[in-house]
Amino acid sequence: MTYLNVYTDSDSPETLRSTEDPAEIAAALKEIGVVLRHWDVHDVPAGAGQDEILEAYRDEVARVVAEEGYTFVDVAQLHPDDSADWAERAAAARQKFLNEHTHDDDEVRFFVSGSGIFYLHVDGKVHAVLCEPGDLLSVPANTTHWFDMGTNPDFTAIRFFHDDDGWVGAFTGNPVSSRIPDFDTIVAGRR
């Protein structure tokens, strides 16, 4: 289930809101121009490749492409494995997205499996949105944000772009992401 924490962006962040209520989450995100929708989760076999995943969600993807004019759709996935370099690959992938940045394009992700947190830094607050299977999050272009997949990443997400270059981030240099609870801390606090 989707989960939202809202923090101040101060040197000692305070929690302003924590909720799993879908209507409350949608309303809070709408205030900052972010849309959260939910799709039914389809049965996609573990280890499925991009083509198989996109085929499973063909109708939903086509609808979003038609509504929003996206020209490039792909699948990002990272799952634990037994390879000797797993920990190193996982840490490198996580680090790439942990610093605050913006994009000239929308950031739109649908979680097929697993989870990750999008941190949206808007108007002196940080909205930490834990996305899980079935969540489609649409973050408008130029919204300052970062993403945390945790220390043991395990997710598959469909990504939508207006530009065939895909993910291109402009990093802000703001250290706010180092002050806000990370994925592992937030997930552990829900238990």
WOVENUR-V401680 format. One record per backbone hydrogen bond with DSSP energy under -1.0 kcal/mol. NH is the residue of the N-H (numbers start at 1). CO is the residue of the C=O. Records with the same first field share a line. If there is no record, write none. Layout:
NH=CO ; CO
This chain:
3=130
4=19
5=128
6=17
7=126
8=14
9=124
16=6
17=6
19=4
25=21
26=22
27=23
28=24
29=25
30=26
31=27
32=29
33=30
34=29
35=138
37=136
39=134
48=45
53=49
54=50
55=51
56=52
57=53
58=55
61=57
62=58
63=59
64=60
65=61
66=62
67=63
68=64
69=65
71=161
72=161
74=159
76=157
78=155
86=83
89=85
90=86
91=87
92=88
93=89
94=90
95=91
96=92
97=94
101=145
102=170
107=139
109=137
110=158
111=135
112=156
113=156
116=131
117=148
118=129
119=146
120=127
121=144
122=125
125=122
126=7
127=120
128=5
129=118
130=3
131=116
134=111
135=132
136=37
137=109
138=35
139=107
142=103
143=140
145=101
146=119
147=97
148=117
155=78
156=113
157=76
158=110
159=74
160=108
161=72
166=163
170=102
172=100
178=175
179=176
186=182
187=183
188=184
189=185
